[in-house]
Amino acid sequence: MENDRITREELFELVWSAPTVKVANTLGISDTAVGKLCNKLQVPKPPRGYWARIAAGQRRRQPPLPAYMEESQQTAERARAPAGVPLALRRRELFLDVAKRVGYSDDHPPFTLRNGVLTRIDPEFATSIVLALQRKATLGFKDRPGSYRQGLALERTTGDLIKLLLPVCAGTVAIFDADKARST
């Protein structure tokens, strides 16, 4: 059977009628490829141990095939900013400062900020903000003159703002955990 032409419904029936290894042999692909195809077509697979329980005599519990969500709908869900992200005064000032430096149109702003709460932000603009915050020295806004403590506060504010915006950027930015990278 040609796996490029398999329908979602056919794959669902195959995955719930036999173990993944047998389905892979039927399709002429690896079991890992079956898993990836299931993810791509949004087909739920049986949980771990399902086939052992069937072999032991338990009843089959096959769920219904859920509705297929278009990729554009998933992208739109990821693009939504977390509802009502409050920005403290320092974060708000930093956000607006970086937004001006990145550049945006006052006619159609890519974000909505109401009473200190970020209610909407365009994912591409959020990505621009995060990247600008990460390379702030190259853009020309250095730590404000003042004490060492003020510099630390600005760094903490920058980190907090990046953490708030990263979920919105998830579709456009690769995120690496520096702590895990150092430990390996």
C-alpha positions as CSV (number, residue, x, y, z in Angstrom):
1,M,0.0,0.0,0.0
2,E,1.3,3.4,-0.9
3,N,1.7,5.5,2.3
4,D,1.4,8.8,0.5
5,R,-2.1,8.0,-0.7
6,I,-3.4,6.5,2.5
7,T,-6.3,8.4,4.0
8,R,-6.6,9.4,7.5
9,E,-9.5,7.0,8.1
10,E,-7.6,4.1,6.6
11,L,-4.6,4.8,8.8
12,F,-6.9,5.0,11.8
13,E,-8.4,1.6,11.1
14,L,-4.9,0.1,10.5
15,V,-3.4,1.5,13.7
16,W,-6.3,0.3,15.8
17,S,-6.5,-3.2,14.2
18,A,-2.8,-4.3,14.6
19,P,0.4,-3.3,16.4
20,T,2.4,-0.5,14.8
21,V,5.2,-2.9,13.7
22,K,2.6,-4.9,11.7
23,V,1.1,-1.8,10.2
24,A,4.6,-0.6,9.3
25,N,5.2,-3.9,7.4
26,T,1.9,-3.6,5.7
27,L,2.7,-0.1,4.5
28,G,6.4,-0.9,3.7
29,I,7.8,1.8,6.1
30,S,9.3,1.8,9.6
31,D,7.3,1.9,12.8
32,T,8.8,5.4,13.5
33,A,7.5,6.6,10.1
34,V,4.0,5.2,11.1
35,G,4.2,7.3,14.3
36,K,5.2,10.4,12.3
37,L,2.4,9.8,9.8
38,C,-0.1,9.5,12.6
39,N,1.1,12.8,14.0
40,K,0.9,14.4,10.6
41,L,-2.6,13.2,10.0
42,Q,-3.6,13.7,13.6
43,V,-4.6,10.0,14.1
44,P,-4.6,8.8,17.7
45,K,-2.6,5.7,18.4
46,P,-3.4,3.0,21.0
47,P,-1.7,3.6,24.3
48,R,1.3,1.7,25.5
49,G,0.4,-1.8,26.5
50,Y,-2.8,-1.8,24.6
51,W,-2.0,-4.9,22.5
52,A,-0.8,-6.8,25.6
53,R,-4.1,-6.2,27.3
54,I,-6.0,-7.3,24.2
55,A,-3.9,-10.5,24.1
56,A,-4.7,-11.1,27.8
57,G,-8.4,-11.0,26.9
58,Q,-9.5,-7.5,27.7
59,R,-12.0,-5.7,25.5
60,R,-11.0,-3.3,22.7
61,R,-11.6,0.3,23.5
62,Q,-11.2,2.1,20.3
63,P,-12.0,5.9,20.5
64,P,-13.8,7.7,17.7
65,L,-11.6,9.4,15.2
66,P,-11.5,13.1,16.3
67,A,-12.1,15.9,13.8
68,Y,-9.1,17.0,11.7
69,M,-7.9,20.4,12.7
70,E,-6.4,22.3,9.8
71,E,-2.8,23.4,10.2
72,S,-3.9,27.0,9.7
73,Q,-6.2,26.7,12.7
74,Q,-3.3,25.3,14.8
75,T,-1.1,28.1,13.7
76,A,-3.7,30.6,14.6
77,E,-4.0,29.1,18.1
78,R,-0.2,29.3,18.6
79,A,-0.3,32.9,17.3
80,R,-2.6,34.1,20.1
81,A,-0.9,35.8,22.9
82,P,-1.6,34.5,26.3
83,A,-4.8,36.2,27.3
84,G,-4.1,39.2,29.4
85,V,-0.4,39.1,30.1
86,P,0.1,41.9,32.7
87,L,3.3,43.9,32.1
88,A,4.7,45.5,35.2
89,L,5.9,49.1,34.8
90,R,9.5,48.2,34.0
91,R,8.5,45.5,31.5
92,R,6.0,47.8,29.9
93,E,8.6,50.5,29.5
94,L,11.1,48.1,28.1
95,F,8.5,46.5,25.7
96,L,7.5,49.9,24.3
97,D,11.1,51.1,24.0
98,V,12.0,48.0,22.0
99,A,8.8,48.1,20.0
100,K,9.8,51.7,18.9
101,R,13.3,50.5,18.0
102,V,12.0,47.5,16.0
103,G,9.5,49.8,14.3
104,Y,5.8,49.4,13.9
105,S,3.0,51.4,12.3
106,D,0.9,53.5,14.6
107,D,-2.0,53.0,12.1
108,H,-2.0,49.3,12.6
109,P,0.0,48.3,15.7
110,P,0.9,44.7,15.9
111,F,0.0,44.5,19.5
112,T,-2.8,45.7,21.9
113,L,-1.7,47.0,25.3
114,R,-4.6,48.0,27.6
115,N,-4.1,49.3,31.1
116,G,-0.7,47.6,31.3
117,V,-2.0,44.3,30.0
118,L,-0.8,42.8,26.7
119,T,-4.0,41.3,25.2
120,R,-2.8,40.7,21.6
121,I,0.5,40.5,19.7
122,D,1.4,39.4,16.2
123,P,3.8,36.4,16.4
124,E,6.3,37.9,13.9
125,F,6.4,41.1,15.9
126,A,6.8,39.2,19.1
127,T,9.7,37.3,17.5
128,S,11.3,40.7,16.5
129,I,11.0,41.9,20.0
130,V,12.6,38.8,21.5
131,L,15.4,38.9,19.0
132,A,16.0,42.6,19.7
133,L,16.0,42.0,23.4
134,Q,18.6,39.2,23.0
135,R,20.9,41.4,20.9
136,K,20.2,44.6,22.7
137,A,23.8,45.7,22.6
138,T,23.9,45.6,18.8
139,L,20.8,47.8,18.6
140,G,22.4,50.5,20.7
141,F,20.3,50.4,23.9
142,K,22.8,49.5,26.6
143,D,22.1,49.2,30.3
144,R,21.0,52.6,31.6
145,P,23.6,54.4,33.6
146,G,23.3,53.8,37.3
147,S,24.2,51.3,40.0
148,Y,25.1,47.7,39.6
149,R,21.7,46.9,41.1
150,Q,19.9,48.8,38.4
151,G,21.8,46.9,35.7
152,L,20.7,43.6,37.3
153,A,17.1,44.8,37.5
154,L,17.2,45.6,33.8
155,E,18.6,42.2,33.0
156,R,16.0,40.5,35.0
157,T,13.3,42.5,33.4
158,T,14.6,41.7,29.9
159,G,14.7,37.9,30.8
160,D,11.1,38.1,32.2
161,L,9.8,39.8,29.1
162,I,11.5,37.3,26.8
163,K,9.9,34.4,28.8
164,L,6.5,36.1,28.5
165,L,6.8,36.4,24.7
166,L,8.4,33.1,23.8
167,P,5.2,31.1,23.8
168,V,3.9,33.4,21.1
169,C,7.1,32.9,19.0
170,A,7.0,29.2,19.3
171,G,6.2,28.7,15.6
172,T,9.0,31.0,14.3
173,V,11.9,30.6,16.7
174,A,14.0,27.5,17.7
175,I,14.4,27.5,21.5
176,F,17.3,25.8,23.1
177,D,17.6,25.2,26.9
178,A,21.1,26.5,27.7
179,D,21.2,24.7,31.1
180,K,20.6,21.3,29.4
181,A,23.1,22.1,26.7
182,R,25.8,22.9,29.2
183,S,25.2,19.7,31.2
184,T,25.7,17.3,28.2
